Amino acid sequence: ASSSSVGRPLAGAAGPGWRTPMHSQIRASASAAADVVLIGGHGTGLLVALDRRTGARRWSARTPNWIHHDAVSDGRVVVVGFGDSDRSFLGRAPSGVAAFDLATGRRLWTEFEERSVMTSPTILDSIVVYASSGGVVRKRLLATGQLLGTQELPGAVIMGPPVRTGDTLVATLDNSRICTVALATMERRWCREYHDLRMLGHASAAIDHGVVVISAVAT
């Protein structure tokens, strides 16, 4: 859409709407925090914050590589994973996570990983937790990026973001495992392997009343 359409209602929309150009491919869903909408660029690593009411660009920032999944925020800090999977689901450098000030877009910190972080991080109070396609789970201080804990899982977290229930992280892993991690201690609570499934790490688990539901390709 052209920049002139910013702030104009969309035809046929059920209420006010807007369009705005991104100048980048988009794979991730848009996410909302406070009064802005956050969108990451798939081929460029561009992270854009748009005014939630008008669609006007508040700020834009650049991560070192592609953004595959949604940015997350606690209302003050925005954290997003990055990494290029053009040649491999395991990704290639540079890969990691970056954090920005939600109001200004100022970069707060960047931490690099050996493998791509193609999924969304999760925020719990003052910490941020994320998983890489190398199966490494990291816990960091949200404000500074200081490392608080690490856990290695027996598989790759590919395209399905880990989900959190309370202080437990549930991660689906390629090819056929699911594991849970206690965020307080970063210890594994349990892992299960399903020999008749594959590509389990490509879809997030769902949790309903303590029951974990997974989906994968059945062989």
Secondary structure, 3 states (H helix, E strand, C coil): CCHHHCCCCCCCCCCCCCCCCCCCCCCCCCEEECCEEEEECCCCCEEEEEECCCCCEEEEEECCCCCCCCCEECCCEEEEEEEECCCCCCCEEEEEEEEEECCCCCEEEEEEECCCCCCCCEEECCEEEEECCCCEEEEEECCCCCEEEEEECCCECCCCCCEEECCEEEEEEECCEEEEEECCCCEEEEEEECCCEECHHHCCCEEECCEEECCCEEC
